Amino acid sequence: MPLVDIRDLKVAFDGVQVLHGIDLTIEKGEAVGLVGESGCGKSVTWLAALGLLPKKAAISGHVMLGKDDLVIASQRHLESIRGRRIAMIFQDPSSSLNPVIRVGRQIEEAVRLHRGLTGQAARAEARRLLELVEMPDAGRRLDNYPHEFSGGQNQRAMIAMALAGNPDLLIADEPTTALDATIQAQILDLLARLRAETGMAVVFISHDLGAVSEICERVCVMYAGRIVEQCPTAALFRSPRHPYTRGLFGAIPRLDGGRERLTPVEGTVPQPGMLPKGCAFSPRCGHITDECLTSPPVLSKLEGHRAVACFHPVSDEASAHSSKKSAKVRSELELI
């Protein structure tokens, strides 16, 4: 049984569909990357799974955590799961930490809620968690306010709070976006080490394919509220098969050679409620046929634990030939 099994998850706001049937499993201890442009539904998928969307959101489908279906679970039951079994860290820690409460108090609150510790025991555990995330001078920093921390230190504090309940799954939603390249690399190394030491699974939501390649074993590419490709990370970098995935690689600059013109994915992600009748990517795709304009393709299994939602996936040979740079492409994180 997988740790989390998402089946046909759909989300609509005021009758406008934003997720169109997400199927995704997370195994115990694995690291899965979720990539795609802004507006593809990456964060909404997990906010829906944890019951964190506003009441106007209409959610259907199933999110199975063991035998619990989180879609139909009561708020009280969800509160017992958030932080304890599934924890989430966000891309902007400054908006998640209370600016007028000392960081140590905030971590102690998480420890009290999830572990029942109080007083000196809670403070000692808060210090241990800060030391676990490699916070310099952790004992003294407990009494600092968030504005006295750097962006990277605030993110470490958020990770410490997320670890307070010893979760089985940590969802990292763009945790390195607002950080410089050096601090990004440190946070990625930290997440990889914590996963190895604790055995927790990690879902890493990011725009950065280089960062995803650093810590994820499997990647799911999302577009317009659907998963359009998923496969092991090495296979994705070797030969992306969906035209959108190939477009993402084509838009990444190389740092290991001379200058070359990038190949951007023309256009933008369509707005919810304004999707084309067929494949949502068809207006931006250079390989469309009449079939692509009539109905959306379903996610279909290919060889090597790969699945692609495309009527005409790029052949493995053609993809490997045209994506030589994708095997070499890495973000600045990998060159530090």
Disulfide bonds with the S-S distance in Angstrom:
none
